[in-house]
Amino acid sequence: MSIQVRYFASLREALGPSEQVDLTAQATVSDLRSLLIERSPRHAAALARGKALRCALNQVLCDESAVVGEGAEVAFFPPVTGG
């Protein structure tokens, strides 16, 4: 299934504004993060498991156990962002 991943604040600076990702059915946000970490050294540094990150699924804050559906939008951002 295909989903849209969006990045904000420092993650956007490191990885760009967004990218399209293909996931298996019943994948969670945690599965997505792991897949992205394996994508490149830049992804690994920006999304490292030791870093505190917030996530949203279809513009609603969620934790990494949330199941991602076809056509979903997942956003990652630091815990505190300006605006």
Summary of the structure (lengths in Angstrom):
residues: 83
radius of gyration: 11.6
end to end distance: 32.2
largest distance: 34.4
contacts: 226
relative contact order: 0.30
helix: 28%
strand: 30%
